[in-house]
Amino acid sequence: MNWGLLRTIIILPGSALAFIPAAILWVTSNTAYAASMPDAALISFWFSLMLICIGLVLAFWTVHLLLTYGEGTPAPWEPPKKLVVNGPYRYVRNPMIASVIFMLLAESLLFRSWPLAGWLVIFFLANSIYFPLVEEKGLKKRFGKDYLQYQANVPRWLPRMTPWVPISDNHE
């Protein structure tokens, strides 16, 4: 068992997807903003399930890539040793955060909760500040010109239409 990865999952996506939303639902339970129970008769229920599935697949895929190709975890305290530019990382620089956004949107729709939608906005804004100011600076320091080339060709949040192929991959 990879305890570092388990700790990472509990702390990072666990907080964003389970602990904080549960606290929001609990705090708002007796207010005008209380969530309603999911109703399988609504199309939003099925759309939410689809978003959860997309988010989970993307999350597992990116964790697998970070573990195998990157030789690290998604956590800043145990980062990948190699720059990962495979799979969804060829389309967008932050597919892990995209997976969490898919799942937070699903939770908001599933429970028809505006406070959860507010948490989604806060989560996105916090990451929009954190990534350029902290994460990307660390990546530039660790991976140098390879990361700068990647950063210049792959967008931070909105995916490219076609996969980016590093120059070194074109000649292999």
N, CA, C and O atoms as a DFTB+ gen file, in Angstrom:
688 C
 N C O
     1  1       0.843      -1.188       0.000
     2  2       0.000       0.000       0.000
     3  2       0.882       1.243       0.000
     4  3       1.798       1.358       0.814
     5  1       0.610       2.160      -0.899
     6  2       1.346       3.413      -0.989
     7  2       0.707       4.419      -0.026
     8  3      -0.262       5.091      -0.379
     9  1       1.259       4.521       1.205
    10  2       0.681       5.375       2.239
    11  2       0.763       6.850       1.872
    12  3      -0.108       7.633       2.249
    13  1       1.802       7.234       1.140
    14  2       1.912       8.626       0.704
    15  2       0.764       8.993      -0.221
    16  3       0.193      10.079      -0.114
    17  1       0.430       8.089      -1.126
    18  2      -0.676       8.343      -2.043
    19  2      -2.006       8.357      -1.291
    20  3      -2.852       9.212      -1.552
    21  1      -2.196       7.431      -0.369
    22  2      -3.433       7.385       0.409
    23  2      -3.605       8.682       1.213
    24  3      -4.698       9.246       1.265
    25  1      -2.527       9.142       1.832
    26  2      -2.567      10.399       2.586
    27  2      -2.922      11.559       1.654
    28  3      -3.716      12.431       2.008
    29  1      -2.325      11.559       0.460
    30  2      -2.598      12.600      -0.528
    31  2      -4.071      12.617      -0.906
    32  3      -4.684      13.683      -0.961
    33  1      -4.644      11.449      -1.166
    34  2      -6.046      11.356      -1.585
    35  2      -6.974      11.834      -0.471
    36  3      -7.949      12.540      -0.732
    37  1      -6.676      11.455       0.756
    38  2      -7.520      11.870       1.883
    39  2      -7.441      13.383       2.088
    40  3      -8.464      14.036       2.299
    41  1      -6.244      13.934       2.027
    42  2      -6.059      15.356       2.314
    43  2      -6.536      16.249       1.171
    44  3      -7.286      17.198       1.404
    45  1      -6.113      15.960      -0.059
    46  2      -6.408      16.892      -1.153
    47  2      -7.803      16.705      -1.743
    48  3      -8.692      17.493      -1.421
    49  1      -8.039      15.713      -2.582
    50  2      -9.404      15.623      -3.117
    51  2     -10.424      15.247      -2.047
    52  3     -11.599      15.598      -2.162
    53  1      -9.988      14.539      -1.011
    54  2     -10.909      14.189       0.069
    55  2     -11.505      15.417       0.722
    56  3     -12.702      15.464       1.003
    57  1     -10.662      16.415       0.962
    58  2     -11.149      17.669       1.555
    59  2     -12.058      18.415       0.587
    60  3     -13.150      18.846       0.956
    61  1     -11.607      18.562      -0.640
    62  2     -12.353      19.348      -1.623
    63  2     -13.681      18.703      -2.002
    64  3     -14.681      19.393      -2.202
    65  1     -13.685      17.362      -2.100
    66  2     -14.873      16.660      -2.609
    67  2     -15.775      16.068      -1.539
    68  3     -16.954      15.830      -1.801
    69  1     -15.262      15.825      -0.352
    70  2     -16.075      15.158       0.664
    71  2     -16.227      15.998       1.934
    72  3     -17.343      16.359       2.308
    73  1     -15.114      16.308       2.598
    74  2     -15.196      16.963       3.903
    75  2     -15.825      18.353       3.826
    76  3     -16.749      18.654       4.582
    77  1     -15.340      19.199       2.927
    78  2     -15.887      20.561       2.821
    79  2     -17.323      20.540       2.310
    80  3     -18.168      21.217       2.895
    81  1     -17.648      19.787       1.234
    82  2     -19.060      19.721       0.823
    83  2     -19.981      19.175       1.918
    84  3     -21.098      19.663       2.087
    85  1     -19.519      18.166       2.660
    86  2     -20.346      17.625       3.752
    87  2     -20.598      18.698       4.804
    88  3     -21.711      18.820       5.316
    89  1     -19.569      19.473       5.126
    90  2     -19.728      20.554       6.100
    91  2     -20.695      21.613       5.573
    92  3     -21.529      22.119       6.325
    93  1     -20.592      21.947       4.303
    94  2     -21.492      22.929       3.692
    95  2     -22.933      22.419       3.748
    96  3     -23.842      23.160       4.125
    97  1     -23.140      21.162       3.377
    98  2     -24.488      20.592       3.416
    99  2     -25.040      20.572       4.840
   100  3     -26.226      20.826       5.052
   101  1     -24.186      20.270       5.808
   102  2     -24.624      20.218       7.201
   103  2     -24.986      21.612       7.715
   104  3     -26.029      21.803       8.340
   105  1     -24.104      22.588       7.441
   106  2     -24.330      23.953       7.922
   107  2     -25.584      24.562       7.289
   108  3     -26.295      25.326       7.943
   109  1     -25.855      24.237       6.048
   110  2     -27.001      24.836       5.355
   111  2     -28.270      23.982       5.446
   112  3     -29.289      24.325       4.848
   113  1     -28.214      22.882       6.185
   114  2     -29.333      21.928       6.181
   115  2     -30.662      22.506       6.671
   116  3     -31.713      22.071       6.201
   117  1     -30.655      23.440       7.568
   118  2     -31.909      24.016       8.074
   119  2     -32.092      25.463       7.632
   120  3     -32.656      26.284       8.356
   121  1     -31.608      25.754       6.440
   122  2     -31.716      27.118       5.922
   123  2     -32.467      27.095       4.588
   124  3     -32.842      26.039       4.078
   125  1     -32.667      28.270       4.054
   126  2     -33.308      28.373       2.739
   127  2     -32.408      27.802       1.637
   128  3     -32.865      27.543       0.523
   129  1     -31.124      27.611       1.962
   130  2     -30.173      27.085       0.983
   131  2     -29.923      25.585       1.143
   132  3     -28.963      25.048       0.590
   133  1     -30.775      24.928       1.888
   134  2     -30.598      23.492       2.127
   135  2     -30.652      22.721       0.813
   136  3     -31.422      23.045      -0.091
   137  1     -29.823      21.706       0.738
   138  2     -29.800      20.839      -0.438
   139  2     -31.056      19.975      -0.450
   140  3     -31.669      19.730       0.589
   141  1     -31.420      19.525      -1.625
   142  2     -32.524      18.572      -1.713
   143  2     -31.947      17.223      -2.111
   144  3     -30.909      17.137      -2.767
   145  1     -32.626      16.204      -1.709
   146  2     -32.143      14.850      -2.002
   147  2     -32.187      14.601      -3.499
   148  3     -33.087      15.081      -4.188
   149  1     -31.218      13.852      -4.002
   150  2     -31.197      13.551      -5.433
   151  2     -32.471      12.823      -5.872
   152  3     -32.981      11.958      -5.159
   153  1     -32.961      13.175      -7.023
   154  2     -34.171      12.576      -7.570
   155  2     -33.837      11.955      -8.926
   156  3     -33.525      12.666      -9.881
   157  1     -33.903      10.629      -9.003
   158  2     -33.531       9.908     -10.230
   159  2     -34.449      10.225     -11.401
   160  3     -34.143       9.863     -12.538
   161  1     -35.566      10.893     -11.145
   162  2     -36.477      11.253     -12.231
   163  2     -36.019      12.507     -12.978
   164  3     -36.520      12.816     -14.059
   165  1     -35.074      13.211     -12.395
   166  2     -34.593      14.445     -13.022
   167  2     -33.403      14.167     -13.931
   168  3     -32.562      13.321     -13.628
   169  1     -33.341      14.880     -15.040
   170  2     -32.212      14.723     -15.959
   171  2     -30.912      15.184     -15.299
   172  3     -29.837      14.671     -15.611
   173  1     -31.015      16.158     -14.381
   174  2     -29.808      16.637     -13.696
   175  2     -29.161      15.522     -12.868
   176  3     -27.944      15.520     -12.679
   177  1     -29.963      14.580     -12.376
   178  2     -29.429      13.433     -11.632
   179  2     -28.502      12.615     -12.523
   180  3     -27.384      12.285     -12.128
   181  1     -28.962      12.294     -13.710
   182  2     -28.182      11.458     -14.634
   183  2     -26.996      12.222     -15.204
   184  3     -25.928      11.649     -15.421
   185  1     -27.183      13.518     -15.447
   186  2     -26.074      14.348     -15.907
   187  2     -25.001      14.429     -14.824
   188  3     -23.807      14.386     -15.120
   189  1     -25.434      14.546     -13.569
   190  2     -24.490      14.559     -12.444
   191  2     -23.693      13.270     -12.373
   192  3     -22.478      13.299     -12.178
   193  1     -24.366      12.143     -12.529
   194  2     -23.668      10.857     -12.503
   195  2     -22.650      10.764     -13.637
   196  3     -21.555      10.232     -13.450
   197  1     -23.008      11.277     -14.808
   198  2     -22.072      11.282     -15.935
   199  2     -20.842      12.141     -15.607
   200  3     -19.712      11.742     -15.892
   201  1     -21.062      13.314     -15.012
   202  2     -19.947      14.188     -14.630
   203  2     -19.058      13.533     -13.581
   204  3     -17.834      13.655     -13.637
   205  1     -19.669      12.838     -12.626
   206  2     -18.886      12.133     -11.605
   207  2     -18.016      11.068     -12.263
   208  3     -16.841      10.923     -11.929
   209  1     -18.597      10.329     -13.195
   210  2     -17.824       9.278     -13.887
   211  2     -16.661       9.879     -14.665
   212  3     -15.544       9.363     -14.614
   213  1     -16.919      10.971     -15.388
   214  2     -15.851      11.642     -16.139
   215  2     -14.762      12.108     -15.170
   216  3     -13.574      11.897     -15.416
   217  1     -15.165      12.731     -14.085
   218  2     -14.207      13.219     -13.099
   219  2     -13.385      12.100     -12.488
   220  3     -12.172      12.237     -12.327
   221  1     -14.037      10.987     -12.146
   222  2     -13.318       9.854     -11.551
   223  2     -12.326       9.233     -12.531
   224  3     -11.190       8.935     -12.162
   225  1     -12.752       9.037     -13.773
   226  2     -11.846       8.465     -14.778
   227  2     -10.639       9.375     -14.962
   228  3      -9.499       8.910     -14.985
   229  1     -10.892      10.669     -15.091
   230  2      -9.798      11.630     -15.266
   231  2      -8.875      11.643     -14.044
   232  3      -7.655      11.708     -14.192
   233  1      -9.444      11.581     -12.856
   234  2      -8.635      11.577     -11.627
   235  2      -7.757      10.332     -11.550
   236  3      -6.556      10.436     -11.302
   237  1      -8.350       9.154     -11.762
   238  2      -7.567       7.916     -11.699
   239  2      -6.492       7.889     -12.783
   240  3      -5.372       7.440     -12.537
   241  1      -6.826       8.364     -13.972
   242  2      -5.874       8.385     -15.085
   243  2      -4.686       9.279     -14.752
   244  3      -3.536       8.893     -14.961
   245  1      -4.965      10.484     -14.230
   246  2      -3.867      11.403     -13.937
   247  2      -3.011      10.902     -12.779
   248  3      -1.787      11.035     -12.817
   249  1      -3.634      10.328     -11.748
   250  2      -2.853       9.766     -10.638
   251  2      -1.961       8.644     -11.148
   252  3      -0.791       8.555     -10.775
   253  1      -2.514       7.787     -12.003
   254  2      -1.718       6.685     -12.583
   255  2      -0.512       7.238     -13.349
   256  3       0.601       6.731     -13.207
   257  1      -0.730       8.266     -14.152
   258  2       0.372       8.860     -14.917
   259  2       1.423       9.483     -14.002
   260  3       2.622       9.339     -14.241
   261  1       0.973      10.175     -12.956
   262  2       1.922      10.798     -12.032
   263  2       2.736       9.750     -11.282
   264  3       3.922       9.953     -11.020
   265  1       2.102       8.628     -10.936
   266  2       2.807       7.552     -10.233
   267  2       3.785       6.824     -11.152
   268  3       4.933       6.585     -10.776
   269  1       3.329       6.470     -12.361
   270  2       4.152       5.637     -13.245
   271  2       5.172       6.448     -14.039
   272  3       6.370       6.171     -13.969
   273  1       4.713       7.441     -14.787
   274  2       5.635       8.229     -15.604
   275  2       6.361       9.291     -14.789
   276  3       7.548       9.545     -14.997
   277  1       5.637       9.907     -13.861
   278  2       6.231      10.989     -13.083
   279  2       7.030      10.535     -11.879
   280  3       7.829      11.294     -11.329
   281  1       6.811       9.288     -11.470
   282  2       7.504       8.719     -10.304
   283  2       7.286       9.573      -9.054
   284  3       8.222       9.836      -8.299
   285  1       6.050      10.000      -8.849
   286  2       5.693      10.786      -7.680
   287  2       4.198      10.706      -7.448
   288  3       3.534       9.798      -7.947
   289  1       3.670      11.649      -6.695
   290  2       2.238      11.710      -6.421
   291  2       1.718      13.083      -6.824
   292  3       2.510      13.954      -7.183
   293  1       0.397      13.297      -6.773
   294  2      -0.140      14.629      -7.067
   295  2       0.140      15.645      -5.952
   296  3      -0.111      16.837      -6.133
   297  1       0.649      15.198      -4.820
   298  2       0.847      16.082      -3.674
   299  2       2.095      16.948      -3.813
   300  3       3.129      16.480      -4.290
   301  1       1.998      18.205      -3.400
   302  2       3.167      19.080      -3.461
   303  2       4.307      18.606      -2.559
   304  3       5.463      18.947      -2.811
   305  1       4.014      17.840      -1.530
   306  2       5.058      17.356      -0.620
   307  2       5.730      16.083      -1.131
   308  3       6.726      15.646      -0.555
   309  1       5.209      15.480      -2.198
   310  2       5.829      14.311      -2.825
   311  2       5.605      14.388      -4.343
   312  3       4.977      13.507      -4.931
   313  1       6.131      15.460      -4.970
   314  2       5.820      15.725      -6.385
   315  2       6.508      14.740      -7.326
   316  3       7.461      14.058      -6.949
   317  1       6.008      14.680      -8.552
   318  2       6.654      13.831      -9.562
   319  2       8.099      14.261      -9.807
   320  3       8.432      15.445      -9.757
   321  1       8.944      13.272     -10.072
   322  2      10.353      13.542     -10.375
   323  2      10.553      13.865     -11.852
   324  3      11.531      14.512     -12.227
   325  1       9.618      13.409     -12.689
   326  2       9.682      13.646     -14.132
   327  2       8.449      14.415     -14.575
   328  3       7.365      14.234     -14.020
   329  1       8.613      15.270     -15.570
   330  2       7.503      16.026     -16.125
   331  2       6.599      15.079     -16.906
   332  3       7.061      14.364     -17.796
   333  1       5.317      15.076     -16.573
   334  2       4.356      14.206     -17.242
   335  2       3.654      15.002     -18.336
   336  3       2.994      16.006     -18.068
   337  1       3.807      14.534     -19.574
   338  2       3.133      15.162     -20.718
   339  2       2.435      14.080     -21.545
   340  3       2.437      14.130     -22.775
   341  1       1.845      13.111     -20.863
   342  2       1.128      12.013     -21.510
   343  2      -0.366      12.160     -21.244
   344  3      -0.785      12.936     -20.385
   345  1      -1.158      11.405     -21.992
   346  2      -2.599      11.338     -21.759
   347  2      -3.243      12.705     -21.738
   348  3      -3.010      13.513     -22.637
   349  1      -4.058      12.980     -20.718
   350  2      -4.763      14.266     -20.679
   351  2      -3.832      15.461     -20.498
   352  3      -4.218      16.594     -20.786
   353  1      -2.610      15.218     -20.023
   354  2      -1.645      16.309     -19.871
   355  2      -1.203      16.869     -21.220
   356  3      -0.587      17.933     -21.265
   357  1      -1.500      16.184     -22.308
   358  2      -1.190      16.716     -23.646
   359  2      -2.228      17.736     -24.097
   360  3      -2.007      18.468     -25.062
   361  1      -3.360      17.785     -23.399
   362  2      -4.444      18.697     -23.754
   363  2      -4.564      19.888     -22.809
   364  3      -4.878      21.001     -23.231
   365  1      -4.308      19.638     -21.515
   366  2      -4.489      20.671     -20.504
   367  2      -3.467      20.441     -19.390
   368  3      -3.153      19.298     -19.055
   369  1      -2.950      21.530     -18.821
   370  2      -1.885      21.387     -17.820
   371  2      -2.377      20.903     -16.466
   372  3      -1.583      20.393     -15.675
   373  1      -3.653      21.048     -16.179
   374  2      -4.170      20.689     -14.861
   375  2      -5.374      19.747     -14.928
   376  3      -6.451      20.092     -14.443
   377  1      -5.207      18.576     -15.516
   378  2      -6.358      17.668     -15.606
   379  2      -6.836      17.152     -14.251
   380  3      -8.003      16.786     -14.109
   381  1      -5.957      17.118     -13.261
   382  2      -6.374      16.679     -11.925
   383  2      -7.375      17.674     -11.345
   384  3      -8.398      17.273     -10.790
   385  1      -7.088      18.961     -11.470
   386  2      -8.021      19.976     -10.977
   387  2      -9.300      19.944     -11.805
   388  3     -10.391      20.127     -11.265
   389  1      -9.179      19.714     -13.108
   390  2     -10.371      19.597     -13.955
   391  2     -11.257      18.451     -13.472
   392  3     -12.483      18.569     -13.478
   393  1     -10.642      17.342     -13.054
   394  2     -11.439      16.211     -12.564
   395  2     -12.205      16.596     -11.302
   396  3     -13.361      16.207     -11.138
   397  1     -11.579      17.348     -10.419
   398  2     -12.249      17.786      -9.191
   399  2     -13.370      18.767      -9.536
   400  3     -14.435      18.728      -8.919
   401  1     -13.145      19.637     -10.504
   402  2     -14.183      20.584     -10.922
   403  2     -15.387      19.837     -11.492
   404  3     -16.526      20.188     -11.182
   405  1     -15.161      18.820     -12.314
   406  2     -16.258      17.992     -12.826
   407  2     -17.067      17.407     -11.660
   408  3     -18.298      17.437     -11.670
   409  1     -16.364      16.883     -10.666
   410  2     -17.057      16.231      -9.552
   411  2     -17.755      17.239      -8.639
   412  3     -18.831      16.942      -8.121
   413  1     -17.176      18.415      -8.429
   414  2     -17.849      19.449      -7.632
   415  2     -19.103      19.955      -8.341
   416  3     -20.131      20.190      -7.706
   417  1     -19.012      20.120      -9.653
   418  2     -20.189      20.516     -10.427
   419  2     -21.263      19.432     -10.309
   420  3     -22.446      19.737     -10.158
   421  1     -20.849      18.185     -10.380
   422  2     -21.793      17.075     -10.231
   423  2     -22.472      17.113      -8.866
   424  3     -23.686      16.928      -8.775
   425  1     -21.709      17.348      -7.811
   426  2     -22.293      17.424      -6.466
   427  2     -23.294      18.567      -6.369
   428  3     -24.367      18.409      -5.787
   429  1     -22.946      19.716      -6.938
   430  2     -23.846      20.876      -6.907
   431  2     -25.161      20.571      -7.599
   432  3     -26.232      20.905      -7.093
   433  1     -25.074      19.932      -8.763
   434  2     -26.289      19.581      -9.513
   435  2     -27.070      18.461      -8.841
   436  3     -28.297      18.501      -8.762
   437  1     -26.350      17.477      -8.364
   438  2     -26.989      16.314      -7.754
   439  2     -27.830      16.722      -6.542
   440  3     -28.965      16.273      -6.381
   441  1     -27.258      17.575      -5.696
   442  2     -27.968      18.012      -4.492
   443  2     -28.716      19.329      -4.689
   444  3     -29.332      19.846      -3.756
   445  1     -28.657      19.870      -5.910
   446  2     -29.307      21.144      -6.229
   447  2     -28.990      22.181      -5.158
   448  3     -29.874      22.771      -4.536
   449  1     -27.670      22.376      -4.972
   450  2     -27.186      23.212      -3.871
   451  2     -26.377      24.398      -4.380
   452  3     -25.310      24.230      -4.969
   453  1     -26.901      25.602      -4.144
   454  2     -26.157      26.809      -4.492
   455  2     -24.917      26.976      -3.627
   456  3     -23.887      27.417      -4.136
   457  1     -24.971      26.641      -2.333
   458  2     -23.740      26.738      -1.538
   459  2     -22.624      25.818      -2.069
   460  3     -21.452      26.195      -2.038
   461  1     -22.975      24.631      -2.549
   462  2     -21.948      23.766      -3.150
   463  2     -21.414      24.382      -4.439
   464  3     -20.224      24.274      -4.736
   465  1     -22.287      25.024      -5.199
   466  2     -21.835      25.724      -6.416
   467  2     -20.889      26.864      -6.030
   468  3     -19.912      27.133      -6.729
   469  1     -21.187      27.528      -4.915
   470  2     -20.286      28.575      -4.422
   471  2     -18.927      28.010      -4.041
   472  3     -17.900      28.634      -4.307
   473  1     -18.911      26.832      -3.419
   474  2     -17.653      26.170      -3.072
   475  2     -16.877      25.843      -4.337
   476  3     -15.653      25.974      -4.355
   477  1     -17.560      25.422      -5.396
   478  2     -16.906      25.142      -6.681
   479  2     -16.203      26.403      -7.188
   480  3     -15.056      26.333      -7.632
   481  1     -16.869      27.536      -7.128
   482  2     -16.279      28.798      -7.595
   483  2     -15.062      29.163      -6.736
   484  3     -14.023      29.557      -7.266
   485  1     -15.193      29.033      -5.420
   486  2     -14.072      29.332      -4.519
   487  2     -12.891      28.405      -4.806
   488  3     -11.744      28.851      -4.858
   489  1     -13.175      27.118      -4.991
   490  2     -12.123      26.141      -5.292
   491  2     -11.389      26.527      -6.579
   492  3     -10.159      26.507      -6.629
   493  1     -12.152      26.877      -7.618
   494  2     -11.524      27.254      -8.886
   495  2     -10.704      28.540      -8.739
   496  3      -9.580      28.614      -9.236
   497  1     -11.248      29.534      -8.072
   498  2     -10.520      30.798      -7.894
   499  2      -9.243      30.593      -7.079
   500  3      -8.197      31.155      -7.406
   501  1      -9.329      29.792      -6.022
   502  2      -8.140      29.519      -5.204
   503  2      -7.053      28.844      -6.038
   504  3      -5.878      29.192      -5.924
   505  1      -7.438      27.885      -6.871
   506  2      -6.461      27.212      -7.718
   507  2      -5.954      28.124      -8.830
   508  3      -4.814      27.986      -9.275
   509  1      -6.790      29.051      -9.279
   510  2      -6.367      30.019     -10.298
   511  2      -5.309      30.969      -9.752
   512  3      -4.519      31.529     -10.512
   513  1      -5.295      31.148      -8.451
   514  2      -4.263      31.969      -7.810
   515  2      -3.045      31.111      -7.468
   516  3      -1.907      31.498      -7.731
   517  1      -3.299      29.940      -6.877
   518  2      -2.222      29.060      -6.414
   519  2      -1.322      28.568      -7.557
   520  3      -0.098      28.589      -7.427
   521  1      -1.908      28.133      -8.659
   522  2      -1.095      27.535      -9.720
   523  2      -0.076      28.491     -10.320
   524  3       1.099      28.130     -10.399
   525  1      -0.460      29.691     -10.748
   526  2       0.566      30.580     -11.312
   527  2       1.579      31.084     -10.276
   528  3       2.751      31.281     -10.597
   529  1       1.128      31.291      -9.039
   530  2       2.027      31.870      -8.046
   531  2       2.933      30.851      -7.357
   532  3       4.029      31.204      -6.921
   533  1       2.501      29.605      -7.250
   534  2       3.266      28.612      -6.496
   535  2       3.637      27.397      -7.349
   536  3       4.815      27.128      -7.582
   537  1       2.635      26.680      -7.804
   538  2       2.858      25.398      -8.499
   539  2       3.730      25.561      -9.749
   540  3       4.706      24.834      -9.934
   541  1       3.370      26.511     -10.594
   542  2       4.108      26.673     -11.853
   543  2       5.534      27.166     -11.620
   544  3       6.436      26.802     -12.374
   545  1       5.752      27.977     -10.606
   546  2       7.113      28.410     -10.289
   547  2       7.972      27.214      -9.885
   548  3       9.131      27.107     -10.286
   549  1       7.391      26.315      -9.087
   550  2       8.112      25.102      -8.688
   551  2       8.396      24.191      -9.872
   552  3       9.471      23.597      -9.955
   553  1       7.441      24.077     -10.786
   554  2       7.640      23.249     -11.981
   555  2       8.737      23.834     -12.879
   556  3       9.545      23.092     -13.438
   557  1       8.760      25.160     -13.016
   558  2       9.808      25.814     -13.805
   559  2      11.183      25.539     -13.193
   560  3      12.154      25.277     -13.902
   561  1      11.241      25.603     -11.873
   562  2      12.497      25.370     -11.175
   563  2      12.956      23.912     -11.344
   564  3      14.138      23.659     -11.577
   565  1      12.028      22.961     -11.227
   566  2      12.374      21.531     -11.296
   567  2      12.638      21.038     -12.713
   568  3      13.530      20.217     -12.928
   569  1      11.867      21.533     -13.686
   570  2      11.956      20.961     -15.038
   571  2      12.490      21.936     -16.100
   572  3      12.666      21.547     -17.254
   573  1      12.745      23.172     -15.729
   574  2      13.391      24.136     -16.613
   575  2      12.739      24.330     -17.961
   576  3      11.532      24.548     -18.062
   577  1      13.569      24.246     -19.009
   578  2      13.086      24.555     -20.362
   579  2      12.026      23.575     -20.841
   580  3      11.179      23.944     -21.654
   581  1      12.050      22.334     -20.361
   582  2      11.005      21.377     -20.748
   583  2       9.633      21.863     -20.282
   584  3       8.652      21.772     -21.019
   585  1       9.572      22.383     -19.047
   586  2       8.288      22.880     -18.548
   587  2       7.906      24.166     -19.279
   588  3       6.733      24.360     -19.599
   589  1       8.860      25.038     -19.546
   590  2       8.550      26.284     -20.253
   591  2       7.978      25.993     -21.639
   592  3       7.039      26.659     -22.078
   593  1       8.543      24.999     -22.329
   594  2       8.025      24.595     -23.641
   595  2       6.602      24.043     -23.489
   596  3       5.711      24.382     -24.267
   597  1       6.406      23.205     -22.495
   598  2       5.085      22.634     -22.222
   599  2       4.080      23.741     -21.898
   600  3       2.976      23.765     -22.443
   601  1       4.466      24.646     -21.019
   602  2       3.599      25.748     -20.602
   603  2       3.208      26.635     -21.792
   604  3       2.081      27.126     -21.859
   605  1       4.130      26.832     -22.713
   606  2       3.861      27.665     -23.885
   607  2       2.891      27.007     -24.870
   608  3       2.265      27.696     -25.675
   609  1       2.767      25.692     -24.809
   610  2       1.959      24.976     -25.791
   611  2       0.662      24.360     -25.257
   612  3      -0.228      24.023     -26.037
   613  1       0.554      24.212     -23.953
   614  2      -0.622      23.556     -23.376
   615  2      -1.287      24.526     -22.400
   616  3      -0.637      25.011     -21.474
   617  1      -2.579      24.814     -22.598
   618  2      -3.266      25.768     -21.728
   619  2      -3.468      25.247     -20.302
   620  3      -3.520      24.042     -20.059
   621  1      -3.577      26.185     -19.384
   622  2      -3.731      25.849     -17.970
   623  2      -5.089      25.218     -17.675
   624  3      -5.149      24.210     -16.970
   625  1      -6.198      25.791     -18.204
   626  2      -7.534      25.328     -17.805
   627  2      -8.375      24.791     -18.952
   628  3      -8.977      23.727     -18.812
   629  1      -8.436      25.474     -20.057
   630  2      -9.284      25.026     -21.170
   631  2      -8.460      24.168     -22.122
   632  3      -7.443      24.628     -22.642
   633  1      -8.881      22.936     -22.357
   634  2      -8.057      22.013     -23.154
   635  2      -7.883      22.434     -24.616
   636  3      -8.732      23.098     -25.212
   637  1      -6.758      22.020     -25.150
   638  2      -6.484      22.165     -26.581
   639  2      -7.422      21.233     -27.347
   640  3      -7.959      20.279     -26.784
   641  1      -7.608      21.513     -28.607
   642  2      -8.435      20.632     -29.441
   643  2      -7.652      19.400     -29.903
   644  3      -8.229      18.337     -30.134
   645  1      -6.349      19.556     -30.033
   646  2      -5.504      18.438     -30.466
   647  2      -4.418      18.210     -29.418
   648  3      -4.026      19.148     -28.723
   649  1      -3.934      16.992     -29.297
   650  2      -2.892      16.733     -28.293
   651  2      -1.572      17.389     -28.678
   652  3      -1.184      17.389     -29.847
   653  1      -0.894      17.942     -27.690
   654  2       0.425      18.509     -27.908
   655  2       1.455      17.397     -27.844
   656  3       1.425      16.557     -26.945
   657  1       2.352      17.402     -28.791
   658  2       3.425      16.405     -28.817
   659  2       4.749      17.154     -28.671
   660  3       5.101      17.969     -29.524
   661  1       5.485      16.876     -27.586
   662  2       6.784      17.533     -27.408
   663  2       7.704      17.257     -28.589
   664  3       7.626      16.201     -29.217
   665  1       8.563      18.202     -28.879
   666  2       9.497      18.061     -29.991
   667  2      10.315      16.788     -29.873
   668  3      10.551      16.119     -30.879
   669  1      10.754      16.433     -28.669
   670  2      11.576      15.228     -28.488
   671  2      10.800      13.966     -28.853
   672  3      11.405      12.981     -29.276
   673  1       9.439      13.971     -28.694
   674  2       8.617      12.818     -29.060
   675  2       8.467      12.659     -30.560
   676  3       8.228      11.555     -31.048
   677  1       8.608      13.779     -31.312
   678  2       8.443      13.725     -32.769
   679  2       9.579      12.958     -33.448
   680  3       9.404      12.433     -34.548
   681  1      10.739      12.892     -32.796
   682  2      11.893      12.296     -33.438
   683  2      12.184      10.878     -32.957
   684  3      13.188      10.293     -33.361
   685  1      11.343      10.320     -32.116
   686  2      11.592       8.971     -31.600
   687  2      10.976       7.911     -32.473
   688  3      11.095       6.722     -32.178
